[in-house]
Amino acid sequence: MSATPLPTAFAPIGSRFFAVTVAVMAVVVVLSNIGASKGVEIGPLVTDGGFFLFPLAYILGDVISEVYGWKASRRAVLATFVMAAFAAGTFWVMIQLPSASFYDGQAALERTLGPVWLVVVASLAGFLVGQLSNSLVMVTLKKRHGEKKLLLRLLGSTGLGEFLDTLIFCSIAASVIGVDSWGAFVNYVVVGFVWKTLVEVVLSPLTVLVIGWVKRREPGYVKAVAAERG
């Protein structure tokens, strides 16, 4: 006798919760890209100026994957990709515009925002691979376990997604922030991966609470669960 499949529900994307979550994720990624153009040293640790912000993008991605599913996650990642690319293009136009005679900040503007397009390439490559891997693991585990074991899904998806993201991002962005040796590069990758993963692990109880809050208030999700349970 085969076991009864566990209910696996996902909400449709036509709600304010989905739109707001995607918008916040896009803002987080854009700001992280700007911050990542600055190399940062904290004692022996090598990182970049966006290190404290980027993990939030993965937490928001977990919310989308858990509540709305794989297709919605892909759409969210694509939307974030487009917004980050648009921001980089906007910065390039700003730099190329002729400066007014009274404006003396062109060199600082170029130094600050000029490398952002390279950071965006690194970020988007890592974000696409890492976030989609993260989402795929989340959704696959949910289909296996139903609504149970949410914390397991969060922790199980974090390691793979963050590692791929960090490795790809650091490989492209290292030269942008001034990393010029193998030792510093390994430091950069390890610190980035450990930090991002640690943030997600520490905040996972909060992520569980946020996901539960959205599930209870998302009409489409409530209907989907009711339909799955008959």
N, C-alpha and C positions, 0 to 999 in steps of 0.2 A: 504494500500500500504506500503510495507516494505521499509525501508531506504536503500539507496545504500551503500554497505560496503566501508569503508575508505581504501585507499591503504595502504598496510603493506608490506614493502620491506626489504629484508635482502640480504646482499652480500655473495657470496661464499667465503670460507676461503683461496682460493689459490691466495693470494696476499702478497706483501711485508709488507703491513700495518698490517695485521693480525699477521704475524710471528714476526715482530718487537715489537708489543704491548704485545704479550704473553711473549717474551723474557724479556722485561723491567719489566713486572709484576712479573716474576719469580725472577729476581734479587732483586726487592724491598722486596719481601717476605723473601728471604734468608737473606738479610741484616737486616730486621726487627727482624728475629728470633735471630740473634746474639746480636743485641742491647737489645732485651727483656730479656736477661739473667742478665742484670744489673738493680737492683732496683733504682729508682730515687725519690727523694723528692724535690718538689719545693714549699717551704712554707708549708702549710698544705696538699698539694696535693700529693698523692702517685701514681706513675706510673712506667713505665720502659723505658729503653734507646731506644726502638724502636718506641716510641709514635708518634714522628714527621714524621715518614716515612710510616708507615703502611696504613694510609688513602689513599695514592696514589694508592695502589693496588685496592681499591674499585673504584676509579675514572677510572682507566684503565679497570676494569671489566665492568663499565657502558658503556664505549666506545664499548667494544666487544659485549655486550648484545644488544645495540641499533643498531649497524651497521651489525653485523653478526648473531645474533639470539641465541636461547636457546642451540642448539646442539653445536655451536661453543663455547659458553660460558662454557659448560660442558667440552669440550676438553681443553680449556685454563686452567680451574681450575685443571683438572687432570694433565696436563703438569707441572703446578706450583707445585702441590702436589709432583710429582715425583722428580722434581729438588730440592725441599726443603728437601725431605727425602734423596736424594743422597748427598746433602751437609752435613747433619747430620752424615751420614755414613762415609763420608770422614774425618770429624773432629774426629770421634771416632778412625779411623785408624791412623791418625796423632798422636793422644795421645798415642796409644798403641805401636807405633814404638819405638825401643830402642834409647835413647838419646845418642848423641855423648859426649865424655868425656869433651869437651869444652863448651857444651851447658848448660846454667844455668837457662833456662826459662821454664822447665817442669811443675813446680808447678803453675806458672802463666798461662801457656797454659791450664792446666787441670781446673783451676779455671774459666778461661774465656770461654772455649769452651766445657768443660765437661757437664755443665747443658743444652747445646743447644739441645740435643736430646729430653729432657723433654719439652723444650720450643717448639720444632718442633711438638711434639705430640699435645700439647695444641693449637698451631697455626694452624696446619692442620685440627684438629677437628673443631675448630671455623671457619676457612677459608672455609672449605667444606660446612658446614651448612649455614654460613652467606652469602657467595658469591653466592651459588646456590639459596638461598632464594631471594637475591637481584636481581639476573638475572631473576628469574621466575616472580617476580613482574614487572620488567621492560618490559619483553616481553609480559606478559599478558595485561598490560596497553597499550602497543603499538598496540596490536591486537584490542583493544577496541577503541582507539582514532586515529589510523593511524599515520601519520607523525606529527600530531598536539600534543600540550601539552607535549613537551619533558621535560621541567623543572618540570612539575608535576610528570612525570615518575621518574626522578632523585631523587626528594625529597621523593616521596612515597616509593621508594624501599630502601632508605637509612636507615630509622628508624628500620625496621624489621631486615634487614641484619646486621647492626652494633650492634644491641642489642644482637641477638643470638650469633654472633661472639664474642663479648666482654664477655658475660656471660660464655660461654664455655671455652674460652681462660683463663680468670682470674681464673676460678674454678680449672683448672689444673696447671697453672703457678704460682699461688700465693706463694706456698711453695718454689718454685725454687728461687724466688727473695727475699725471707725472710719475706713475709707478714704472720704474726703469730697471728692475732686477727680478730674478726668479724668486728670491727670498721674499721680496716685498709683494710679488704677485700671489704667491702661495698664502702669505699672510692676509692679503686682500680677500682672496676667495674664502679662506677658512673663517675669517672674522665675519664676513658677510653672511655666509651660510649659517654659522652658529648663532649669530645675532638674530637673523630673521626667523629661524626655526624656534629659538628660545622665546622670542616675543609671541609667536603663535601658540606655543605650548602654554606659556604663562597665561595668556589671554583666552585660552580655549574654554574655560568655564564661562567667561563673559560672552564668548561667541555662541555657546550653547544657549545661554539665556536670551540673546538677541534673536537667534533662529527660532526659539520657542515663542518669543513675543510676536515675531512676524507671522509665524504659522497660525497663531490663534486669531490674528487680526486680518489675515489675508483671506477674503471670501472665497477666492478661487481654490485656495489650498484646502479650506474646510470642506468645500463641495467635493474636491477630488478624493479626500480621505473617506468621506461618507460613501462615495461611489465605489471605492475599492473594497470597503468593508461590507458592501451590499446593503 
